[in-house]
Amino acid sequence: MRQCNIWWSDAPISVGTFYQVALQDIFIELVKEKMIRFLNDETVAGYRFGKGVIARLDSATEAQLIAAADAENHPLISQPVEVLSSSAVPASCASTAFDEILALFIIPAGTLGVNSILQIEPLWTFANSANNKMLKVKIGGMTIYSATRTASTREAPLIVLANRNSLASQIQPYDSAYVTAGSGAPATYAIDFSMDVIVQITGQRTVNEALVLEYYRALHFVGA
């Protein structure tokens, strides 16, 4: 195979070498691009950034925050997503008289930003019968999902909570699934994510009937 040379500067290089050098240059430029991760709760230009929030600001502001140990460099990621908690280990419900906690985790203060989105995906399975199986998700003591099921065998809702340019104001776009031609207003909440927030996934069953939390995952979509 003939070697095709590309003249660059004063010496010929092969096509393969040219592309290798070009890719290296692109990689170097990408590595230079950074975001910052806040190490403390900070207000910058009138906007509040909680501890742990990832953001991209002007270079001078980022340098000041890093120099003051209020932030650290972070790789550039467009709208990063992180897993806050997850499990696929079955958790069986024993309670027939109260909401039993089948999964619990804490969202530390400042983890969510003012425009962050929280998504929770639980999966319960249960007996198909005429008896009630009660399923709930609670965030900061507020019940944001509640269902009572009888003649079905599983429940896997999509639960989304979006901050509304505030750590203490949220909207829930879906009741349990996507909606078209819907009616009624979407639910709103005032959960304060500037503080530690407890998330509980619960269940309550009837005597001699199975109810199991099979899986759950909580995702944090960093807001713009």
C-alpha positions as CSV (number, residue, x, y, z in Angstrom):
1,M,0.0,0.0,0.0
2,R,1.4,3.4,-1.0
3,Q,1.9,5.9,1.8
4,C,0.1,9.2,1.4
5,N,2.0,12.1,2.8
6,I,0.7,15.4,4.0
7,W,3.1,18.3,4.1
8,W,3.0,20.0,7.4
9,S,5.7,22.5,8.3
10,D,8.9,21.3,6.6
11,A,8.5,17.6,6.9
12,P,6.0,15.1,5.3
13,I,3.8,12.9,7.7
14,S,1.5,10.0,7.0
15,V,-2.3,10.3,7.0
16,G,-2.4,8.1,10.1
17,T,0.1,10.3,11.9
18,F,-1.8,13.4,10.9
19,Y,-5.1,12.1,12.4
20,Q,-3.3,10.9,15.6
21,V,-1.8,14.4,16.1
22,A,-5.2,16.0,15.4
23,L,-7.0,13.8,17.9
24,Q,-4.3,14.4,20.5
25,D,-4.8,18.2,20.0
26,I,-8.6,17.8,20.4
27,F,-8.2,15.8,23.5
28,I,-5.8,18.3,25.0
29,E,-8.3,21.1,24.3
30,L,-11.1,19.1,25.9
31,V,-9.0,18.4,29.0
32,K,-8.4,22.2,29.3
33,E,-12.1,22.8,29.5
34,K,-13.3,22.7,33.1
35,M,-16.3,23.2,35.3
36,I,-16.1,23.8,39.0
37,R,-17.7,21.9,41.9
38,F,-18.7,24.0,44.9
39,L,-17.2,22.9,48.2
40,N,-19.5,25.2,50.2
41,D,-22.8,27.0,49.8
42,E,-22.1,30.2,47.9
43,T,-24.0,33.1,46.3
44,V,-22.5,34.3,43.1
45,A,-23.9,37.3,41.2
46,G,-27.2,36.9,43.1
47,Y,-27.5,33.2,42.4
48,R,-27.2,30.6,45.1
49,F,-25.1,27.5,44.5
50,G,-25.3,24.7,47.1
51,K,-22.4,22.6,48.2
52,G,-21.7,19.9,45.6
53,V,-23.3,21.7,42.7
54,I,-21.4,21.6,39.4
55,A,-21.3,24.8,37.4
56,R,-19.5,26.6,34.7
57,L,-18.8,30.4,35.3
58,D,-16.5,32.9,33.8
59,S,-12.8,32.1,34.3
60,A,-12.1,35.0,36.7
61,T,-15.0,34.0,39.0
62,E,-14.0,30.4,39.0
63,A,-10.4,31.3,39.8
64,Q,-11.5,33.4,42.8
65,L,-13.7,30.6,44.1
66,I,-10.9,28.0,43.8
67,A,-8.4,30.3,45.4
68,A,-10.7,30.8,48.4
69,A,-11.2,27.0,48.6
70,D,-14.9,27.4,48.0
71,A,-14.7,25.3,44.7
72,E,-12.5,22.9,42.9
73,N,-11.9,22.1,39.3
74,H,-14.2,19.5,37.7
75,P,-14.2,17.9,34.3
76,L,-16.4,19.6,31.8
77,I,-19.7,17.7,31.5
78,S,-22.8,19.0,29.8
79,Q,-25.8,18.5,32.2
80,P,-24.2,15.7,34.3
81,V,-26.3,13.0,35.9
82,E,-25.5,11.3,39.1
83,V,-26.9,8.3,41.0
84,L,-27.9,9.4,44.5
85,S,-28.9,5.9,45.7
86,S,-30.0,2.6,44.1
87,S,-30.6,-1.0,45.0
88,A,-31.9,-4.2,43.4
89,V,-31.9,-6.2,46.6
90,P,-35.5,-7.2,47.4
91,A,-37.0,-5.7,50.5
92,S,-40.1,-7.5,51.7
93,C,-42.9,-5.7,53.5
94,A,-44.0,-7.2,56.8
95,S,-46.4,-4.4,58.0
96,T,-50.1,-4.6,57.8
97,A,-50.9,-1.6,60.1
98,F,-48.5,1.2,59.0
99,D,-46.3,2.4,56.2
100,E,-43.2,0.3,56.5
101,I,-39.9,1.8,55.2
102,L,-38.5,-0.5,52.6
103,A,-35.7,1.9,51.4
104,L,-34.3,5.1,52.9
105,F,-31.5,7.4,51.9
106,I,-30.5,11.0,52.6
107,I,-29.9,13.7,50.0
108,P,-27.2,15.8,51.8
109,A,-27.7,19.6,52.0
110,G,-26.7,21.4,48.9
111,T,-26.5,18.3,46.7
112,L,-29.3,19.6,44.4
113,G,-28.9,23.0,42.7
114,V,-31.6,25.6,42.3
115,N,-32.6,24.1,38.9
116,S,-31.8,20.5,39.5
117,I,-34.2,17.6,38.8
118,L,-34.7,14.6,41.0
119,Q,-36.0,11.4,39.4
120,I,-37.0,8.3,41.5
121,E,-37.8,4.9,39.9
122,P,-39.2,2.4,42.4
123,L,-40.5,-1.1,41.5
124,W,-42.8,-2.9,43.8
125,T,-44.3,-6.4,43.2
126,F,-47.3,-7.8,45.1
127,A,-50.1,-10.4,45.1
128,N,-53.0,-10.0,42.7
129,S,-56.0,-9.9,44.9
130,A,-58.9,-7.7,46.0
131,N,-57.0,-6.6,49.1
132,N,-55.2,-3.2,49.3
133,K,-51.5,-2.8,48.8
134,M,-50.4,0.7,49.7
135,L,-47.3,2.1,48.1
136,K,-45.7,5.5,48.8
137,V,-42.6,7.7,48.2
138,K,-41.9,10.4,50.7
139,I,-39.4,13.2,50.4
140,G,-38.6,15.5,53.3
141,G,-41.8,14.2,55.1
142,M,-44.0,15.0,52.1
143,T,-45.8,12.2,50.3
144,I,-45.1,12.8,46.6
145,Y,-46.4,9.5,45.4
146,S,-49.2,7.3,46.8
147,A,-51.0,4.4,45.2
148,T,-53.3,1.7,46.5
149,R,-53.4,-1.4,44.3
150,T,-55.6,-4.5,44.3
151,A,-55.9,-6.6,41.1
152,S,-52.5,-6.1,39.6
153,T,-49.0,-7.4,40.3
154,R,-46.5,-4.6,40.0
155,E,-46.0,-0.9,40.2
156,A,-43.1,1.0,38.6
157,P,-43.9,4.8,38.4
158,L,-41.7,7.5,37.1
159,I,-41.4,10.2,39.8
160,V,-39.9,13.5,38.9
161,L,-39.4,16.6,41.1
162,A,-37.9,19.7,39.5
163,N,-36.5,22.7,41.5
164,R,-38.0,26.0,40.2
165,N,-34.9,28.2,40.4
166,S,-35.0,27.7,44.1
167,L,-33.9,25.0,46.6
168,A,-37.3,25.2,48.3
169,S,-39.8,25.2,45.4
170,Q,-40.6,22.3,43.2
171,I,-43.0,21.1,40.6
172,Q,-44.0,17.5,39.9
173,P,-44.7,17.3,36.1
174,Y,-46.1,13.7,36.1
175,D,-48.5,12.1,38.5
176,S,-47.1,8.7,37.6
177,A,-46.6,8.7,33.9
178,Y,-46.5,10.9,30.8
179,V,-49.8,12.8,30.3
180,T,-51.5,14.3,27.2
181,A,-54.8,16.1,27.3
182,G,-54.7,16.0,31.0
183,S,-56.8,18.0,33.5
184,G,-56.0,19.6,36.9
185,A,-52.9,21.4,38.1
186,P,-49.6,19.6,38.6
187,A,-48.5,19.1,42.2
188,T,-46.0,21.6,43.7
189,Y,-44.0,21.4,46.9
190,A,-41.8,23.5,49.2
191,I,-39.2,20.9,50.2
192,D,-36.0,22.6,51.4
193,F,-33.0,21.0,49.7
194,S,-30.6,23.4,51.4
195,M,-30.9,21.0,54.4
196,D,-30.5,17.3,54.6
197,V,-33.6,15.6,53.1
198,I,-34.7,12.1,53.9
199,V,-36.3,10.0,51.1
200,Q,-38.4,7.0,52.1
201,I,-40.0,4.3,49.9
202,T,-42.7,2.5,51.8
203,G,-45.3,-0.3,51.6
204,Q,-48.2,-1.7,53.6
205,R,-49.9,-5.0,52.8
206,T,-52.7,-7.3,53.9
207,V,-52.1,-10.3,56.1
208,N,-50.7,-13.4,54.3
209,E,-50.0,-11.4,51.0
210,A,-46.6,-10.6,49.7
211,L,-45.4,-7.0,48.9
212,V,-41.8,-6.5,47.9
213,L,-39.7,-3.5,46.9
214,E,-37.7,-5.1,44.1
215,Y,-35.6,-2.2,42.9
216,Y,-35.2,1.5,43.1
217,R,-32.9,4.2,41.7
218,A,-32.7,7.9,42.4
219,L,-31.0,10.2,39.8
220,H,-29.9,13.8,40.1
221,F,-30.0,15.8,36.8
222,V,-27.9,18.9,37.3
223,G,-29.8,22.0,36.3
224,A,-28.8,24.6,33.8
